[in-house]
Amino acid sequence: MNDKQNAPLPRSDLHHDHGGQPNREFTRLSVPSGPVIDFSVNVNPLGFPDILRRRWADLIDGIDRYPSLEGDSIARFLAKRLGVPRTCVLAGNGSTEMIYLIPRVLELGRVAIVTPSYHDYYRASVLAGAEAVCAPLSAEDQFRAPSHETLENTLENADALWLGNPNNPTGTLFPRRLLEETASRFPEKWLIVDEAFMPFLEPRNQESLAGPSCPKNVLVIHSLTKFYGLAGLRLGAVTASENVIKALRDAKEPWTVNSVAQNLVPLLESCTGYEAETRTLVASERPRLFRELDAMEGLDVFPSHANFLLCRPRNETSPDVLIRELLSQGICVRDCRNFPGLESGYFRIAVRTPQENDRLLECMARLFSA
């Protein structure tokens, strides 16, 4: 983190801007639309588990009736996986619903947000009435996790700290011990940790805060959307102490998890092979992509522990030139200019299948000499 630490983030720019919208980019950059490999969205490159396709007729059974009020199957699934009581899990319509619910219920006055990071931490906090301050990671330091002292200084004048672990879009991994010690140092303050990409790590439990020993002042946000390739169905949850979950449950809208989503979750219990294949693929392809991109002249690539890589051209050319050229070759990457601190041309690429990654590298080689 640098000297911009604790600088207020202005209450502006509250519009939504996410990846996974290649049609928008075709229009914005006046590129004729066509087939595209979407590297802008960080979902499982294998697609969703095949068992869901085979059992689709069963999944739509009961859509003429109301689902459970609280997405019970998601809560049961995560409680079993994490070894926590069912009363410590609250399910929702993707992790985003939890991100917006938490600051509203905790009535946060001032939050520190590790930046650059997922825009909705800021948006949700501001819409709930909180002041948001910046806790920036440094590109000069390869966006590495900060020291204990830096995190403590950040929390001195804030009610809560937001961070992604691994962080989006930098791929930064915050060591579990660092966060546990920070939570212990400030028992009266909240740590809100978004572990949406933690399932892609191997082993995932090594650095996850979720579990029976999770500190009482820590909330962990979970997503089943990204790891299981279910972006269109929205499955997420938060785990925390029983008292915190009760407060969140009392304020949450009913029926936010639809019947199809609830019906499919038990089938995920049989997807251990899919899960292992996913982690093996990411563990192999991420370092390969990093090595080959890092060897290209004029391109900076930052180390990542997640299923994506953050990149930056070294020249001052508008990133639209690069994005337009890739799009014309059927490759869509994530323009990162809307992330605070990444306004100077950064872009993010997801780790996809070996064949798709080869196609990306081929296109990048045309733009950056190796």
TIGUDREN-649827 format. One record per atom (N, C-alpha, C): residue in one letter; x, y, z. Coordinates in steps of 0.001 Angstrom, whole numbers, padded with zeros to 6 digits, always signed. Example, Ala and Ser with C-alpha at 12.3 -4.5 7.8 and 13.67 -1.06 7.14 Angstrom:
2
a+013190-005690+007800 a+012300-004500+007800 a+013200-003300+007800 s+012850-002250+007080 s+013670-001060+007140 s+012900+000030+007870 
This chain:
370
m+000841-001175+000000 m+000000+000000+000000 m+000892+001247+000000 n+000353+002370-000439 n+001200+003542-000620 n+000640+004744+000116 d+001141+005947-000239 d+000755+007143+000501 d-000677+007587+000232 k-001392+006889-000643 k-002806+007209-000857 k-003703+006495+000142 q-003090+005750+001077 q-003865+005002+002063 q-004803+005921+002831 n-006026+005442+003019 n-007074+006154+003754 n-007575+007406+003041 a-007222+007591+001772 a-007790+008694+001005 a-009254+008398+000722 p-010152+009381+000958 p-011573+009124+000715 p-011851+008817-000748 l-012735+007874-000973 l-013217+007610-002323 l-014461+008461-002530 p-014540+009257-003598 p-015682+010149-003792 p-016963+009386-004043 r-018080+009975-003608 r-019378+009356-003869 r-019776+009688-005300 s-019289+008899-006174 s-019554+009082-007605 s-019415+007731-008280 d-019727+007706-009554 d-019528+006490-010341 d-020191+005274-009700 l-021506+005340-009515 l-022232+004238-008899 l-022890+003328-009920 h-022533+003485-011188 h-023135+002621-012208 h-022457+001253-012184 h-023169+000257-012703 h-022629-001095-012793 h-021709-001207-014005 d-020591-001898-013844 d-019693-002145-014971 d-018940-003430-014682 h-019322-004504-015353 h-018735-005812-015099 h-018278-006438-016408 g-017501-007517-016289 g-017074-008252-017470 g-018206-009099-018022 g-017887-009898-019020 g-018887-010785-019596 g-019874-010079-020506 q-019462-008950-021109 q-020360-008198-021984 q-019683-007889-023323 p-019274-008906-024066 p-018587-008642-025341 p-019438-007872-026334 n-020756-008069-026334 n-021602-007332-027279 n-021521-005832-027033 r-021413-005455-025769 r-021251-004032-025444 r-019955-003499-026030 e-018876-004290-025937 e-017587-003856-026457 e-017587-003783-027976 f-018253-004721-028637 f-018376-004643-030107 f-019002-003308-030498 t-020067-002930-029795 t-020767-001685-030112 t-019918-000471-029772 r-019340-000471-028571 r-018571+000685-028104 r-017381+000985-029006 l-016727-000063-029509 l-015505+000118-030289 l-015732+000008-031788 s-017011-000074-032192 s-017372-000131-033617 s-016665-001273-034344 v-016662-002439-033712 v-016096-003644-034309 v-017250-004534-034750 p-017240-005029-035973 p-018318-005934-036408 p-018408-007139-035475 s-019606-007441-035028 s-019772-008541-034082 s-019542-009886-034754 g-019094-010839-033969 g-018834-012171-034476 g-018533-013109-033329 p-018133-014344-033609 p-017800-015288-032548 p-016662-014746-031693 v-016730-014995-030391 v-015730-014442-029489 v-015457-015425-028360 i-014208-015502-027939 i-013842-016224-026720 i-013782-015180-025616 d-014597-015343-024600 d-014743-014302-023588 d-013772-014533-022426 f-012653-013825-022466 f-011675-013856-021382 f-011969-012780-020342 s-013070-012050-020489 s-013364-010938-019594 s-014102-011361-018333 v-014600-012588-018283 v-015381-013040-017142 v-014700-014264-016534 n-014609-014275-015189 n-013794-015278-014498 n-014616-016466-014000 v-015264-017164-014896 v-016017-018353-014499 v-015247-019594-014930 n-015689-020739-014444 n-014989-021991-014705 n-014844-022237-016202 p-013609-022444-016703 p-013427-022654-018141 p-014002-023970-018649 l-014342-024895-017738 l-014932-026168-018159 l-016428-026052-018409 g-017020-024896-018090 g-018475-024793-018147 g-019087-025443-016919 f-020403-025526-016877 f-021040-026106-015694 f-020951-027632-015732 p-021084-028291-014576 p-020968-029755-014524 p-021989-030439-015431 d-021558-031473-016112 d-022410-032144-017092 d-023641-032775-016456 i-023559-033153-015175 i-024705-033772-014521 i-025916-032842-014513 l-025689-031551-014525 l-026803-030602-014518 l-027554-030629-015847 r-026825-030829-016922 r-027478-030952-018235 r-028295-032253-018304 r-027705-033325-017802 r-028386-034619-017849 r-029630-034650-016970 r-029613-033900-015898 r-030729-033922-014952 r-031627-032693-015054 w-031566-032000-016172 w-032295-030737-016284 w-033802-030909-016055 a-034376-031979-016552 a-035821-032196-016367 a-036165-032268-014888 d-035287-032854-014091 d-035528-032912-012651 d-035386-031536-012013 l-034479-030725-012533 l-034208-029426-011919 l-035376-028461-012072 i-036132-028586-013156 i-037256-027663-013327 i-038528-028172-012655 d-038455-029346-012054 d-039613-029869-011335 d-039933-028955-010155 g-041159-028548-010054 g-041584-027729-008928 g-041482-026238-009146 i-041198-025781-010387 i-041095-024331-010588 i-042450-023634-010549 d-043521-024420-010476 d-044849-023824-010312 d-045153-023552-008843 r-044191-023887-007970 r-044383-023638-006532 r-043283-022706-006024 y-043558-022051-004898 y-042552-021176-004306 y-041357-021995-003818 p-040142-021455-003967 p-038980-022125-003373 p-038966-021888-001864 s-037985-022460-001181 s-037842-022175+000252 s-037508-020698+000432 l-037823-020167+001575 l-037625-018743+001823 l-036158-018334+001734 e-035262-019228+002119 e-033869-018807+002326 e-032840-019633+001563 g-033219-020356+000542 g-032237-021140-000196 g-031606-022217+000661 d-032448-023029+001280 d-031977-023997+002276 d-030919-024950+001747 s-031022-025386+000487 s-030073-026381-000028 s-028661-025802-000126 i-028551-024522-000465 i-027237-023877-000520 i-026614-023835+000869 a-027419-023449+001846 a-026915-023362+003217 a-026468-024732+003721 r-027242-025764+003421 r-026859-027117+003860 r-025552-027551+003188 f-025440-027283+001894 f-024253-027665+001137 f-022997-027026+001728 l-023052-025716+001960 l-021872-025019+002471 l-021587-025368+003925 a-022629-025536+004717 a-022415-025913+006113 a-021665-027236+006199 k-022056-028199+005364 k-021389-029498+005344 k-019967-029367+004837 r-019762-028607+003751 r-018434-028450+003175 r-017461-027771+004142 l-017970-026776+004864 l-017099-025956+005707 l-017027-026441+007142 g-017899-027384+007508 g-017896-027892+008865 g-018400-026897+009880 v-019411-026100+009480 v-019985-025105+010385 v-021464-025395+010589 p-022058-024892+011677 p-023495-025094+011885 p-024316-024425+010788 r-025461-025012+010485 r-026374-024429+009501 r-026764-023008+009891 t-026813-022713+011183 t-027192-021383+011664 t-026121-020333+011411 c-024964-020745+010898 c-023881-019807+010595 c-023763-019534+009096 v-024782-019950+008322 v-024766-019768+006870 v-026071-019115+006426 l-025962-018112+005573 l-027143-017504+004957 l-026937-017488+003450 a-027853-018108+002718 a-027759-018191+001255 a-028432-016990+000606 g-028039-016732-000632 g-028640-015614-001354 g-028500-015753-002849 n-028983-014734-003552 n-028992-014701-005008 n-027613-014275-005524 g-026648-015172-005400 g-025272-014853-005737 g-024591-014123-004593 s-023270-014048-004651 s-022537-013343-003601 s-022871-011857-003591 t-023306-011319-004726 t-023599-009888-004799 t-024727-009489-003858 e-025739-010338-003702 e-026804-009996-002761 e-026238-009839-001353 m-025305-010698-000977 m-024698-010612+000348 m-023855-009349+000491 i-023165-008975-000586 i-022332-007774-000558 i-023172-006530-000272 y-024385-006491-000808 y-025246-005329-000575 y-025988-005409+000759 l-026246-006608+001233 l-026967-006779+002492 l-026095-006424+003693 i-024849-006814+003678 i-023975-006703+004851 i-023796-005266+005341 p-023385-004301+004507 p-023188-002949+005047 p-024481-002299+005518 r-025591-002692+004924 r-026876-002150+005353 r-027221-002616+006760 v-026990-003897+007042 v-027354-004464+008343 v-026355-004076+009418 l-025080-004058+009096 l-024058-003713+010091 l-024020-002213+010377 e-024703-001411+009560 e-024780+000040+009743 e-023385+000656+009859 l-022574+000376+008864 l-021195+000835+008861 l-021119+002335+008581 g-020284+003031+009323 g-020119+004465+009125 g-018967+004794+008197 r-017847+004085+008375 r-016653+004339+007558 r-015991+003007+007254 v-015806+002718+005989 v-015215+001448+005592 v-013929+001707+004822 a-012974+000825+005016 a-011759+000831+004207 a-011871-000293+003195 i-011545+000005+001953 i-011656-000975+000872 i-010292-001149+000223 v-009794-002388+000243 v-008553-002677-000473 v-008798-002442-001963 t-007973-001606-002571 t-008130-001282-003987 t-006820-001567-004725 p-006914-001877-006029 p-008137-002042-006820 p-008874-003309-006420 s-010201-003241-006496 s-011008-004404-006121 s-012376-004314-006778 y-013161-005345-006533 y-014515-005448-007079 y-015329-004205-006716 h-015878-003553-007722 h-016524-002255-007561 h-017689-002288-006577 d-018370-003420-006446 d-019585-003443-005636 d-019331-003333-004133 y-018086-003574-003657 y-017804-003306-002250 y-018027-001819-001965 y-017495-001010-002857 y-017652+000443-002725 y-019108+000866-002912 r-019710+000378-003971 r-021074+000800-004295 r-022055+000409-003191 a-021933-000822-002692 a-022833-001281-001638 a-022654-000472-000363 s-021415-000142-000029 s-021145+000613+001196 s-021707+002027+001110 v-021466+002679-000023 v-021933+004054-000193 v-023460+004114-000214 l-024100+003181-000893 l-025561+003174-000935 l-026167+002890+000437 a-025391+002239+001326 a-025861+002000+002688 a-025557+003170+003608 g-024928+004227+003074 g-024682+005430+003864 g-023295+005548+004448 a-022394+004651+004092 a-021046+004679+004661 a-020116+005570+003842 e-019115+006107+004509 e-018009+006756+003822 e-016985+005681+003476 a-016444+005735+002281 a-015483+004722+001846 a-014114+005359+001673 v-013097+004723+002251 v-011725+005189+002093 v-010905+004098+001415 c-009810+004529+000810 c-009001+003655-000020 c-007852+003049+000777 a-007653+001750+000608 a-006485+001058+001156 a-005769+000417-000030 p-004947+001198-000762 p-004459+000747-002071 p-003284-000213-001996 l-003329-001215-002866 l-002177-002044-003152 l-001327-001326-004201 s-000059-001680-004266 s+000871-000952-005113 s+001329-001793-006296 a+001215-001226-007499 a+001718-001908-008694 a+003226-002081-008616 e+003917-001108-008024 e+005371-001197-007883 e+005771-002376-006999 d+004860-002787-006118 d+005108-003927-005239 d+004383-005177-005743 q+004027-005170-007044 q+003364-006314-007669 q+002011-006632-007028 f+001374-005621-006432 f+000065-005778-005775 f+000104-006850-004681 r+001244-006997-004025 r+001359-007983-002950 r+000503-007593-001760 a+000171-008585-000930 a-000576-008332+000305 a+000237-007420+001219 p-000418-006527+001952 p+000284-005583+002820 p+000783-006240+004099 s+001524-005488+004864 s+002042-005960+006144 s+000978-005870+007229 h+001250-006512+008380 h+000363-006382+009534 h+000200-004906+009915 e+001306-004200+009940 e+001268-002800+010361 e+000389-001962+009443 t+000483-002198+008148 t-000319-001430+007200 t-001801-001712+007380 l-002163-002979+007544 l-003576-003309+007758 l-004085-002698+009062 e-003274-002712+010098 e-003684-002132+011373 e-003880-000628+011247 n-002985+000044+010537 n-003143+001482+010320 n-004408+001785+009526 t-004727+000908+008599 t-005937+001085+007794 t-007187+000997+008647 l-007210+000060+009581 l-008408-000170+010388 l-008560+000795+011564 e-007510+001535+011884 e-007570+002443+013030 e-008763+003397+012946 n-009035+003901+011755 n-010084+004911+011579 n-011230+004421+010699 a-011501+003127+010757 a-012608+002566+009970 a-013369+001560+010819 d-014647+001361+010470 d-015467+000361+011154 d-015259-001033+010584 a-014824-001088+009329 a-014734-002380+008648 a-013707-002308+007536 l-013190-003471+007175 l-012281-003599+006046 l-012864-004596+005063 w-012991-004166+003800 w-013442-005020+002705 w-012234-005516+001922 l-012221-006788+001574 l-011192-007271+000665 l-011646-008557+000000 g-011105-008807-001173 g-011314-010070-001859 g-010112-010959-001624 n-010347-012235-001423 n-009239-013152-001168 n-009490-014490-001873 p-008820-014738-003016 p-007924-013842-003739 p-008672-012609-004269 n-007925-011527-004393 n-008525-010256-004763 n-008758-010163-006268 n-009871-009575-006629 n-010210-009291-008022 n-010060-007785-008243 p-009213-007334-009177 p-008652-008043-010334 p-007169-008399-010213 t-006543-008202-009051 t-005087-008354-008965 t-004633-009788-008725 g-005524-010661-008199 g-005129-012022-007873 g-004327-012126-006591 t-004272-011049-005802 t-003531-011035-004538 t-004143-012015-003547 l-003306-012796-002894 l-003760-013702-001834 l-003307-013157-000492 f-004263-012929+000400 f-003972-012477+001753 f-003805-013713+002637 p-002618-013919+003236 p-002421-015099+004076 p-003434-015160+005219 r-003914-016337+005466 r-004915-016531+006519 r-004448-015975+007860 r-003181-016227+008191 r-002678-015759+009480 r-002709-014234+009573 l-002392-013557+008484 l-002433-012095+008471 l-003824-011588+008821 l-004846-012187+008232 l-006212-011734+008477 l-006688-012131+009873 e-006329-013327+010321 e-006713-013753+011667 e-006094-012842+012729 e-004852-012485+012552 e-004195-011619+013530 e-004759-010206+013489 t-005134-009744+012304 t-005772-008427+012189 t-007127-008426+012880 a-007904-009479+012680 a-009210-009590+013337 a-009048-009647+014850 s-008039-010347+015326 s-007791-010444+016770 s-007361-009101+017359 r-006599-008350+016585 r-006121-007032+017055 r-007264-006038+017173 f-008312-006192+016355 f-009444-005252+016353 f-010759-006015+016512 p-011029-006580+017675 p-012239-007399+017843 p-013534-006610+017691 e-013452-005285+017806 e-014652-004451+017696 e-014914-003998+016259 k-014068-004398+015327 k-014214-003988+013938 k-014484-005220+013072 w-015027-004958+011885 w-015420-006054+010997 w-014409-006254+009885 l-014130-007512+009566 l-013418-007877+008349 l-014421-008608+007454 i-014646-008063+006263 i-015569-008662+005306 i-014730-009193+004156 v-014657-010511+004053 v-013724-011157+003138 v-014510-011914+002066 d-014327-011508+000830 d-015014-012139-000302 d-014130-013257-000847 e-014541-014502-000625 e-013767-015667-001069 e-014365-016307-002321 a-014933-015479-003199 a-015578-016010-004406 a-014630-016865-005244 f-013326-016532-005238 f-012372-017259-006073 f-011532-018256-005284 m-011768-018379-003997 m-010995-019319-003182 m-011145-020774-003635 p-012323-021215-004123 p-012440-022620-004551 p-011502-023014-005682 f-010970-022043-006442 f-010058-022378-007529 f-008660-022736-007019 l-008373-022431-005744 l-007062-022729-005191 l-006962-024179-004772 e-005760-024688-004759 e-005510-026051-004312 e-004361-026049-003313 p-004543-026430-002055 p-005849-026754-001476 p-006555-025481-001008 r-007851-025400-001194 r-008597-024179-000894 r-008633-023871+000588 n-008629-024914+001444 n-008804-024684+002872 n-007575-024102+003551 q-006456-024097+002848 q-005227-023641+003481 q-005297-022168+003868 e-005874-021327+003010 e-005927-019894+003278 e-007332-019369+003533 s-008355-020198+003436 s-009726-019746+003667 s-009966-019473+005143 l-010687-018385+005412 l-011078-018067+006788 l-012360-018775+007195 a-013099-019292+006234 a-014384-019920+006533 a-014146-021256+007233 g-014910-021501+008277 g-014775-022760+008998 g-015082-022588+010472 p-014971-023659+011245 p-015342-023610+012667 p-014545-022598+013482 s-013315-022291+013064 s-012466-021386+013847 s-012500-019948+013345 c-013435-019623+012483 c-013520-018265+011938 c-013755-017259+013064 p-012963-016176+013143 p-013162-015168+014192 p-014568-014576+014160 k-015055-014175+015323 k-016432-013697+015449 k-016689-012400+014692 n-015632-011630+014429 n-015821-010358+013730 n-015484-010444+012238 v-015481-011662+011722 v-015199-011878+010293 v-016435-012440+009599 l-016781-011864+008451 l-017822-012398+007580 l-017151-012853+006293 v-017471-014047+005846 v-016880-014583+004619 v-017987-014761+003579 i-017777-014170+002418 i-018747-014229+001328 i-018326-015342+000362 h-019314-016134-000083 h-019056-017286-000943 h-019867-017177-002236 s-019297-017754-003301 s-020002-017837-004576 s-019916-019259-005109 l-021051-019813-005511 l-021055-021071-006264 l-021135-020790-007764 t-021387-019535-008088 t-021569-019107-009477 t-020307-019291-010298 k-019185-018817-009779 k-017963-018764-010582 k-017321-020144-010718 f-017170-020845-009610 f-016456-022112-009647 f-017228-023177-010410 y-018558-023163-010322 y-019358-024184-010994 y-019923-023700-012338 g-019488-022539-012820 g-019896-022074-014136 g-021378-021782-014251 l-021965-021147-013222 l-023413-020955-013163 l-023787-019478-013094 a-023135-018663-013916 a-023337-017220-013832 a-024790-016806-014008 g-025550-017568-014778 g-026940-017200-015032 g-027915-017592-013948 l-027483-018376-012966 l-028416-018864-011951 l-028256-018191-010598 r-027086-017598-010291 r-026900-016787-009090 r-027050-017607-007806 l-025952-018141-007318 l-025944-018880-006057 l-024788-018371-005208 g-025101-017890-004026 g-024067-017385-003135 g-024495-017487-001693 a-023613-017063-000789 a-023911-017158+000634 a-022908-016332+001415 v-023194-016171+002699 v-022247-015586+003636 v-022198-016488+004858 t-021003-016672+005415 t-020862-017381+006678 t-020308-016405+007709 a-020802-016543+008931 a-020392-015657+010022 a-020884-016275+011329 s-020691-015558+012416 s-021188-016050+013699 s-022709-016120+013670 e-023275-016931+014540 e-024719-017136+014543 e-025480-015833+014754 n-024991-014962+015638 n-025676-013698+015897 n-025687-012796+014663 v-024578-012766+013947 v-024502-011945+012739 v-025435-012494+011664 i-025433-013803+011478 i-026315-014407+010477 i-027777-014146+010816 k-028129-014194+012084 k-029521-013912+012478 k-029904-012488+012095 a-029013-011530+012346 a-029306-010136+012001 a-029457-009970+010490 l-028602-010635+009719 l-028703-010563+008265 l-029994-011222+007777 r-030332-012372+008357 r-031544-013087+007959 r-032790-012247+008232 d-032821-011574+009367 d-033986-010758+009730 d-034212-009607+008754 a-033135-009154+008079 a-033253-008004+007175 a-033338-008399+005706 k-033164-009663+005416 k-033079-010117+004026 k-034453-010358+003417 e-034581-010060+002133 e-035814-010342+001412 e-036001-011856+001273 p-037241-012331+001271 p-037481-013772+001086 p-037410-014166-000389 w-037275-015483-000623 w-037386-016078-001963 w-036405-015502-002986 t-035206-015171-002578 t-034257-014624-003560 t-033508-015720-004309 v-033588-016964-003843 v-032955-018079-004548 v-034046-018890-005231 n-033975-019009-006550 n-035058-019662-007287 n-035016-021184-007138 s-036080-021842-007546 s-036223-023286-007364 s-035194-024088-008149 v-034880-023660-009373 v-033894-024396-010171 v-032538-024380-009472 a-032144-023207-008987 a-030875-023098-008267 a-030875-023991-007030 q-031976-023980-006291 q-032049-024802-005084 q-032030-026292-005417 n-032676-026684-006496 n-032733-028107-006856 n-031377-028652-007301 l-030562-027807-007928 l-029308-028330-008483 l-028205-028478-007443 v-028268-027718-006346 v-027152-027720-005397 v-026826-029113-004854 p-027815-029941-004492 p-027450-031286-004020 p-026665-032100-005044 l-026851-031829-006337 l-026114-032555-007362 l-024620-032210-007342 l-024279-031056-006787 l-022877-030659-006733 l-022065-031558-005807 e-022763-032271-004917 e-022067-033197-004022 e-021334-034280-004804 s-021825-034588-006003 s-021224-035666-006800 s-020173-035157-007783 c-019786-033890-007671 c-018920-033264-008673 c-017459-033166-008239 t-017003-034089-007401 t-015620-034013-006927 t-014614-034162-008066 g-014930-034993-009065 g-014042-035127-010212 g-013938-033832-011003 y-015069-033187-011223 y-015114-031890-011906 y-014313-030848-011135 e-014468-030844-009816 e-013761-029882-008980 e-012246-030088-009090 a-011810-031331-009011 a-010380-031629-009104 a-009830-031255-010477 e-010590-031558-011534 e-010150-031226-012889 e-010012-029721-013059 t-010943-028970-012488 t-010891-027513-012564 t-009626-026977-011904 r-009352-027436-010695 r-008183-026926-009965 r-006886-027326-010662 t-006852-028516-011209 t-005665-028962-011929 t-005433-028112-013163 l-006508-027825-013901 l-006394-027002-015102 l-005867-025610-014768 v-006468-024969-013761 v-006051-023614-013387 v-004607-023612-012879 a-004260-024609-012076 a-002903-024686-011530 a-001863-024890-012624 s-002265-025474-013746 s-001349-025690-014868 s-001336-024514-015838 e-002516-024011-016199 e-002621-023000-017244 e-002273-021588-016768 r-002558-021263-015519 r-002233-019908-015047 r-000730-019631-015127 p+000134-020502-014580 p+001569-020219-014708 p+002073-020259-016146 r+001458-021107-016986 r+001867-021133-018401 r+001534-019808-019080 l+000315-019323-018852 l-000058-018029-019412 l+000854-016930-018904 f+001132-016966-017604 f+001999-015932-017018 f+003368-015941-017683 r+003978-017116-017806 r+005320-017206-018376 r+005363-016668-019808 e+004406-017080-020615 e+004446-016708-022028 e+004102-015236-022246 l+003170-014718-021451 l+002853-013293-021561 l+003979-012437-021005 d+004583-012894-019914 d+005657-012137-019278 d+006881-012038-020182 a+007036-012994-021096 a+008176-012980-022020 a+007981-012001-023169 m+006774-011456-023325 m+006505-010534-024422 m+006978-009126-024067 e+007700-008512-024987 e+008197-007164-024753 e+007043-006164-024731 g+007176-005182-023851 g+006179-004125-023798 g+004938-004469-023011 l+004963-005585-022244 l+003783-005997-021492 l+004193-006383-020068 d+003513-005829-019091 d+003690-006222-017695 d+002573-007176-017311 v+002920-008273-016665 v+001947-009246-016180 v+002208-009429-014692 f+001151-009388-013888 f+001311-009417-012437 f+001007-010809-011895 p+001805-011265-010920 p+001565-012586-010325 p+000157-012685-009745 s-000429-013872-009832 s-001808-014071-009385 s-001959-015439-008749 h-002829-015525-007736 h-003191-016797-007133 h-004582-017245-007564 a-005217-016479-008444 a-006599-016759-008841 a-006634-017320-010260 n-007829-017421-010813 n-008011-017953-012166 n-008054-016832-013202 f-007231-015809-012992 f-007129-014687-013923 f-005789-013990-013704 l-005408-013182-014691 l-004161-012430-014648 l-004436-010976-014999 l-003790-010064-014279 l-003865-008635-014567 l-002643-008244-015399 c-002884-007483-016467 c-001816-007107-017397 c-001843-005602-017646 r-000677-005083-018105 r-000596-003658-018426 r+000413-003437-019550 p-000004-002853-020679 p+000962-002472-021715 p+001868-001366-021188 r+003112-001369-021597 r+004048-000363-021097 r+003978+000948-021870 n+003397+000927-023068 n+003307+002174-023816 n+002100+002986-023354 e+002000+004166-023869 e+000927+005077-023443 e-000276+005054-024377 t-000292+004096-025283 t-001415+003999-026225 t-002712+003729-025476 s-003802+004293-025946 s-005098+004037-025321 s-005374+002536-025289 p-005860+002020-024162 p-006178+000591-024108 p-007226+000177-025126 d-008008+001137-025613 d-009011+000804-026620 d-008378+000249-027887 v-007146+000683-028201 v-006466+000177-029386 v-006215-001319-029242 l-005694-001722-028076 l-005434-003132-027805 l-006731-003934-027762 i-007714-003425-027031 i-008974-004146-026866 i-009685-004307-028210 r-009654-003258-029028 r-010290-003321-030352 r-009604-004363-031227 e-008276-004382-031214 e-007542-005322-032040 e-007823-006765-031624 l-007841-007024-030302 l-008139-008368-029818 l-009572-008762-030165 l-010483-007816-030019 l-011878-008104-030305 l-012075-008449-031784 s-011338-007775-032644 s-011451-008059-034078 s-010920-009453-034412 q-010118-010022-033492 q-009604-011375-033673 q-010384-012413-032851 g-011519-011983-032291 g-012374-012917-031576 g-011985-013156-030137 i-011288-012176-029524 i-010866-012284-028131 i-011399-011080-027362 c-012127-011326-026268 c-012624-010231-025432 c-011916-010286-024085 v-011244-009190-023712 v-010588-009091-022406 v-011310-008043-021574 r-011002-008008-020282 r-011677-007093-019368 r-010917-005784-019259 d-011508-004711-019763 d-010972-003364-019593 d-011073-003008-018108 c-009955-002671-017474 c-009944-002445-016019 c-009906-000973-015635 r-010191-000082-016559 r-010082+001342-016240 r-011073+001813-015194 n-012145+001055-014955 n-013109+001501-013951 n-012719+001061-012538 f-011625+000301-012393 f-011133-000038-011062 f-010262+001111-010553 p-010547+001668-009362 p-009697+002730-008823 p-008234+002292-008759 g-007353+003114-009331 g-005939+002797-009346 g-005474+002103-010607 l-006391+001722-011487 l-006017+001015-012719 l-006445+001804-013956 e-006409+003104-013848 e-006919+003928-014937 e-005966+004008-016132 s-004747+003491-015999 s-003735+003717-017035 s-003561+002537-017982 g-004649+001857-018346 g-004564+000889-019421 g-004480-000559-019019 y-004756-000891-017780 y-004721-002290-017357 y-005869-003074-017991 f-005621-004365-018196 f-006696-005265-018610 f-006495-006605-017906 r-007579-007366-017798 r-007543-008643-017084 r-007976-009749-018026 i-007307-010904-017898 i-007684-012056-018714 i-007971-013246-017800 a-009018-013969-018098 a-009341-015175-017345 a-008502-016341-017855 v-008274-017317-016989 v-007647-018565-017402 v-008738-019456-017993 r-008545-019867-019245 r-009524-020712-019903 r-008869-022043-020293 t-009440-022767-021220 t-008896-024081-021587 t-007570-023903-022328 p-006735-024947-022393 p-005459-024821-023109 p-005615-024343-024544 q-006617-024849-025251 q-006809-024439-026646 q-007194-022962-026739 e-008076-022535-025869 e-008478-021122-025868 e-007317-020228-025453 n-006551-020675-024479 n-005393-019891-024045 n-004347-019794-025156 d-004181-020870-025928 d-003273-020825-027077 d-003717-019760-028074 r-005012-019680-028289 r-005548-018676-029214 r-005259-017261-028704 l-005438-017039-027411 l-005122-015739-026827 l-003646-015402-027021 l-002768-016345-026717 l-001335-016107-026831 l-000935-015811-028280 e-001573-016500-029216 e-001312-016252-030633 e-001667-014819-031012 c-002823-014355-030531 c-003254-012989-030833 c-002366-011960-030135 m-001999-012246-028907 m-001139-011302-028164 m+000238-011204-028813 a+000732-012320-029347 a+002055-012312-029980 a+002088-011395-031196 r+000948-011191-031834 r+000887-010286-032974 r+001015-008823-032524 l+000672-008581-031256 l+000667-007210-030741 l+001925-006893-029945 f+002532-007908-029350 f+003723-007700-028539 f+004799-008671-029016 s+005926-008149-029406 s+006998-009020-029898 s+007554-009844-028751 a+007812-011125-028993 a+008282-012014-027948 a+009806-011998-027894 
